[in-house]
Amino acid sequence: MQIKNLMSEDLITVDKDQNLSDALKLFRKHNVSRLPVTNHKDLVGIISERDIANKLGSSKSENMPASRFHISSVMVKDVITVPETMQLADVAKIMLEKGIGSVPVMRDDEMVGIVSKADFVTLAVGIAFDKITVKEIMSKEVIVADPADRLVHARRKMLDNNVGRLPVVDDDKLVGMITSKDLMRAFIDFRKNVPEKYQKSQIKEVLVEDIMSSNPCYVSKEMSISEVSNIMMETGFNGLPVLEDGGLVGIITQTDILRLIEKLES
């Protein structure tokens, strides 16, 4: 199958001279986590919730509201694109090797669509995926956070390990989940609500438990990939912790499913 048969043709873009507040509105309105960036309709970059969380959490960006940042100062400029005729397996391989969540799809020099890991997840249903269980593809080494960790430490942990989410564990029990989206919203709300002169000291007092999602959705290691894919499609969650007898034994993400599809398609 060619990637043009899977890509989304409904392109939501943001101009490089708009500010982060504009991007945030588009994220919320269209329920997306990344946007192609354009300049006079030409593709010049891509920006994600993770990019914004990383920028706003940086000490170099302290005390600056989201409205002060132009998209061009946060976006990834070296955009990897694929032609619309490229095969699914080849696109999946590129996304896995480059560690990216989406790629714009081109026809000649024109962007005609975008494909994301979430699009690939829609393929992971049916008989073939009914026979594969979570334990066969899940990541067993899980990077976790403690509810008492500082928010800035959780951000650093995500950056250092190149992950977009952390299960929150207390006394070996899963108590929450924190994602790049949570970080982004927390940093934005903090800058809005805390006077500038107090931000540098008070940001250190914001804890994971203050912003994490409680009672997170989880799956068992015996569930099929079809079941997990349907949960991801219904909830919009990019990753789900895996529990056994109440204990955290792994995590399954869109990346794990993408890797499986690439293997099967190849």
Order of alpha helices (4+ residues) and beta strands (2+ residues): beta-alpha-beta-beta-alpha-beta-alpha-beta-beta-alpha-alpha-alpha-alpha-beta-beta-alpha-alpha-alpha-beta-beta-alpha-beta-beta-alpha
